[in-house]
């Protein structure tokens, strides 16, 4: 279905732009405000930051966008590649759907839970701090699981593309590498940074490839 793949092309480019925004926030804007790795795990620093900054909410919206984009991309990849590797792409598609739910879960726990933690902390620092840390543990677990599931979705799609030739070969191998980095980040979290850096590259390239392939097929059909 060409319309689905066109939507997937827009979603893939959108995913790349979302990750570029996330990288700028993570490595430029937040450090400039004194928020570094692990800072938000301390309630005495994390809760005041939540109470005074709009950046956490912006990050939650980015995660919601990532969730929607992942779903549309995996559906489009299934449409493109399932004819050549039906079993593998069924697993890839299922992993993408699971990743979507987990990313949304991460965003919603933060979106709904953080204001509650801030409110409780204002009245009782001990209870509020405990609630905040509990939410952080759950959210971080969902995020790690989401990266793991989306890693398998991208890895398996790249593997299927290598055998089918339905995507550029270098892009296919890049997707395998990026997907593997996401999977490994489940046990080696710093590797997840590599996956974040690679995400804009393969996703924007994938989006362009959807449109290029569509135009080529339209010319052949005409």
C-alpha positions in Angstrom: 0.0 0.0 0.0 1.8 3.1 -1.3 -0.2 5.5 1.0 1.0 3.6 4.1 4.6 3.7 3.0 4.3 7.4 2.2 3.0 7.9 5.8 5.9 5.9 7.0 8.3 8.1 5.1 6.9 11.2 6.8 7.0 9.4 10.2 10.7 8.3 9.7 11.8 11.8 8.8 9.7 13.1 11.8 11.4 10.6 14.1 14.8 11.8 13.0 13.8 15.4 13.7 12.5 14.4 17.1 15.8 12.7 18.0 17.7 15.7 16.8 15.6 17.8 19.2 16.2 15.3 22.0 19.9 15.3 21.4 20.0 19.1 21.6 18.1 19.0 24.9 20.1 16.2 26.4 23.6 17.4 25.4 23.3 21.2 25.1 20.3 22.8 26.8 19.9 20.7 30.0 23.7 20.7 30.8 23.6 24.5 30.4 21.0 24.5 33.2 23.1 22.4 35.4 21.3 19.1 34.7 23.8 16.4 33.9 23.7 12.5 33.9 22.1 11.2 37.1 21.1 14.7 38.4 17.4 14.0 38.1 17.7 10.8 40.1 18.2 12.9 43.2 14.9 14.3 44.5 16.5 17.3 46.0 17.6 18.4 42.5 15.1 16.6 40.3 11.9 17.9 41.9 12.8 21.6 41.9 13.8 21.2 38.3 10.4 19.7 37.5 8.6 22.4 39.4 10.4 25.3 37.6 11.2 24.1 34.1 9.0 23.1 31.1 11.8 20.9 29.6 10.6 17.7 31.3 7.1 18.2 29.8 8.7 18.9 26.4 10.7 15.6 26.7 7.5 13.7 27.5 5.9 15.1 24.3 9.0 14.1 22.3 8.6 10.5 23.7 4.9 10.5 22.6 5.9 11.6 19.2 8.6 8.9 19.1 6.0 6.3 20.1 3.7 7.2 17.2 6.5 7.4 14.7 7.9 4.0 15.7 4.4 2.5 15.2 4.0 4.0 11.7 7.5 3.1 10.7 7.2 -0.5 11.7 3.9 -0.8 9.9 5.3 0.7 6.8 8.4 -1.5 6.9 6.1 -4.5 7.3 4.2 -3.4 4.3 7.5 -3.0 2.3 9.3 -6.2 3.4 6.8 -8.8 4.6 6.5 -10.3 1.1 10.2 -11.3 1.3 10.5 -12.2 4.9 7.0 -12.7 6.4 8.0 -14.5 9.6 10.8 -12.1 10.5 8.7 -9.1 9.7 5.9 -10.4 11.9 8.2 -10.4 14.8 9.6 -7.0 13.9 6.1 -5.6 13.6 5.1 -7.0 17.0 8.2 -5.6 18.6 7.4 -2.2 17.1 3.9 -2.3 18.6 5.3 -3.3 22.0 7.9 -0.5 21.8 5.1 2.0 21.0 3.2 1.0 24.1 6.3 1.2 26.3 7.4 4.6 25.0 3.8 5.9 25.6 3.9 4.3 29.1 7.1 6.1 29.9 5.8 9.5 28.8 2.5 9.1 30.5 4.0 8.1 33.9 6.2 11.2 33.8 3.4 13.4 32.4 0.9 12.4 35.1 3.1 11.3 38.0 5.7 14.1 38.1 3.2 16.9 39.0 1.8 14.7 41.8 5.3 14.0 43.1 6.1 17.8 43.1 2.9 18.5 45.0 3.5 15.8 47.6 7.1 16.9 48.0 6.0 20.5 48.8 4.1 19.2 51.8 6.2 16.2 52.8 9.7 15.9 51.5 10.2 12.3 52.6 7.0 10.9 51.1 7.4 13.1 48.0 11.0 12.0 47.4 10.0 8.4 47.8 7.2 8.7 45.3 9.5 10.6 42.9 12.1 7.9 43.0 9.5 5.1 42.6 8.2 6.9 39.5 11.8 7.3 38.2 12.5 3.6 38.6 9.3 2.6 36.8 9.8 5.1 34.0 13.4 4.2 33.4 12.5 0.5 33.3 9.9 1.2 30.7 12.3 3.3 28.7 14.9 0.6 28.7 12.3 -2.0 27.7 11.1 0.3 24.9 14.6 0.6 23.5 15.0 -3.1 23.7 11.8 -3.8 21.8 12.3 -1.0 19.2 15.9 -2.3 18.7 14.6 -5.7 17.7 12.0 -4.1 15.4 14.7 -2.1 13.6 17.3 -4.8 13.6 15.0 -7.4 12.1 13.7 -5.0 9.5 17.2 -4.2 8.5 18.1 -7.9 8.3 15.0 -8.5 6.1 16.0 -5.6 3.9 19.5 -7.0 3.3 18.0 -10.1 1.8 15.3 -8.4 -0.2 17.1 -5.4 -1.6 14.0 -3.3 -1.0 16.1 -0.7 0.9 19.7 0.7 0.2 22.2 -1.9 1.4 24.2 0.5 3.5 21.0 1.7 5.1 20.0 -1.8 5.9 23.3 -2.6 7.6 23.0 0.7 9.5 19.6 -0.3 10.8 21.0 -3.6 11.9 23.8 -1.8 13.8 21.5 0.8 15.3 19.0 -1.9 16.3 21.7 -3.9 17.9 22.9 -0.8 19.9 19.3 -0.4 21.2 19.1 -4.1 22.2 22.5 -4.0 24.0 21.5 -0.8 25.8 19.1 -2.9 27.9 22.1 -4.3 29.8 24.7 -1.6 28.9 22.8 1.7 29.2 25.6 3.9 27.9 25.4 2.1 24.5 21.9 3.6 24.3 23.6 7.0 23.6 25.1 5.5 20.5 21.6 4.4 19.4 20.3 7.9 20.1 23.0 9.4 17.9 22.4 7.0 15.1 18.7 7.4 15.1 18.4 10.6 13.1 20.8 9.1 10.5 19.0 5.9 9.7 15.4 7.3 10.2 15.8 10.3 7.9 17.6 8.1 5.3 14.8 5.6 5.6 12.1 8.2 5.1 13.9 9.5 2.0 14.2 5.9 0.7 10.5 5.4 1.0 9.8 8.4 -1.2 12.6 7.6 -3.7 11.4 4.0 -4.1 7.8 5.2 -4.5 8.8 7.6 -7.2 10.8 4.9 -9.0 7.9 2.5 -8.9 5.5 5.2 -10.1 7.7 5.8 -13.1 8.0 2.1 -13.9 4.2 1.8 -13.6 3.6 4.7 -15.9 
